[in-house]
Amino acid sequence: MTRRKALLFVFEGYCEFEIAVAISMLRSSLDLFTFGLEKKAIKSEAGLTTLPDLIVDEITVDEYDFLIIPGGDLRPIAEFESNQLYEVTKQFVEAGKVTAAICSGVYVLAKAGVLTESPYTVTWAKEQRSFLGCFEEDNYCYAPTVKHKNILTAQGHAFVSFGIELSKMVRDVSQETLDFYSGKRNKMMELG
């Protein structure tokens, strides 16, 4: 059986803890590939060095099953103004593929124009959303996570819920796994 393939966008200052639960939950059922705007080593928010597997120009959307966009310091993205990144994001959504963004990563969805008819959440106040000029204010929901069709958005503090919801969107998840990642119980600790 062919394993499913996911793309994770990485950029200078991306927030690794926001996607840690998601990629941990999904690691056994898919192959994860990172991509960036340039083929160079980048530092995450906490200082981890990541070398992207691909650059955005090398992506063929048909080859991947879903897309994950973390939050973090988005100034490098805004400065790069990557129309190719926005186009790839739009193609994922239009193809009906799961597209998930957390915290400030939701900016990429907004810039791609895929939130015009989709409810969403983001970790920015109304004034910040307005200043950025790409968010549909009428579609904003003050909630930890918002799922609409194939789009999942989350506030940064909801990284556990984000990981759980994303996992449920792409595969069957056992109650035992849900309990573990929710912090409810650890079945391995109860075995004896």
N, C-alpha and C positions, 0 to 999 in steps of 0.2 A: 504494500500500500504506500502510495506517495504521501510524504509528510507535507503538511501545509506550511506555507512560508509567510512570515510577517516581516514588515519593514519598521524599523525604529529610527526616527529622525534624531540625530545628535548634532549639537552645535555648541560653540564656546559658551560655557556657563549653563548648560542644561542641568536640570535638577534630577539627579539619579534616584533619589528616594521616592519621588512621585511615581516612578514606573517600576520600582523594585518588586512590589507585590504582583503586579501584572505579569512581568516577565518571569518571575519565579513560578507563578501558577501555570503558565503556559509552556514552560521550557520542555516538559516531557512530551508534549503533543505537537510541537512545531519547530521549524528551524527559523531562528531570528537573525536578520541581517540589519546592520546599521548603515545609515547613509547620511551624508552631510552635503554642505554646499561646495566644499572643496576637499580634495584628497590630502588632508594634513591632520596631524595629531591635534586634538583639542582637549581642553580641560573642562571637566564638569564643575558644577557649583562647589562641590566638596573637594575638588582637586584631583579627581581620577582622570587619567589620560586615556583617551579613546581614539583609535584610528578607524575611521569609517570603512566599512567593507566596500561601499560604492559612493559615487557622487550622484547628485540628483539627476544629472544629464544621462546617466547610464541606466536609469530605471525604465523598465517596460512593465507597466501596470498589470498586464495580463498574467505575468509570472508570479504575482504575489496575491495573497489572500486577504490581508488586512494591514492597516497602517496605524502606528502609535506615534503621537506627538507629545513629548513631555513639555513641562513649563520650564521656567528659568529666566535667565537674562536674555530677553529677545532683542536687545539692541543690535547684536551682530546680524540678525535676520533682517531687521528693518533697514540697517545700513546697506546690506547686500541687495535688498529689494529683489528677491529671487522670484521672478515670474514663473520660472520653471517649477519651483517648489509649489506654488499656488496651483499651477496647472495640474501637476501630479496629484495633489490633494483633491482637486475637483474631479479628476478622472476616477479616483477611488470611490468617491461618493456616488457619482453618476453611474458607475458600474454596479452599484449595490453592495460594494465591499465594506466590511466594518471599518470605520474610520473613527479613531478615539483620540481625544486631546484632553489634557489636564492643565489646570491653572492658566498661566499665560500662553500656553501652547494653543489654546482656543483661538488666539489671534490669527494663526495660520488658516484655520477654517473660515474665519470671518473675512480675511483678505482673499481667500479663494472664492468667496461669494456663495458658500454652501449653507449659510445659516439664514438665508433670506426667508425661508419658509419652515425653519426648524427651531423648536425651542432649544435653549442652551443655557449653560451656566459658565461662569468664568470668575476668577478671583480678582476682580477689579470693580471699583465703585462706579456709579453711574457717570460721574464727571470724567473718570479715566476712559470709560468706554466711549463716551461722547467725543473726547479729545482725539482718540485714535481714528474716529470717523469711518469705521468699517463694520461696526456692530449694529444689528437690527434691535433697537431698544425694546420694541414691542414683544420680541421673542425671548427676552431675558427672563430667567427663572432663578429666584434665590433658593437654591437647593444644593445639597452636596454633590449629587450626580443627576444628570438628565440624559435619558435615552430616548431617541426619536428615530424610528426606522433603523438605519444602519449607522447612525451617528451617536457617539457617546461623548459627553463632555463632563468635566468634574472640576470642582474647586480643589486647590492644592492640598488642603487639610484632609480631604476625603480620599487620599491615595489608596487606602485599604478597600473602601467601597468601589473605587474605580477599578482596581485589579480584579475584584470579585465580579463586578458587572461585566467587564470586558471578557473575562473567562467564560461567563455564562452565555455571552453572545456568540462565542466561537466554538464552544464544545460543551459536552455534558460534564457537569462538575458534581462530584459526590458530596453528600451531606457532611461526611467526615472531613473532606477538604475545606468545605465552606466553614465548618466549625473551627478548624485549625486556624485558617487565615483571619477569621473574625475574632479570634482570641477567646472563643467559648470553651474549647476543650482540645486536648491533645490525646488522641486515642492511644498513641504509643506509650505515653506516661501511665496510662491506666491498665496496661497489660500485666501488671504483676509485680 
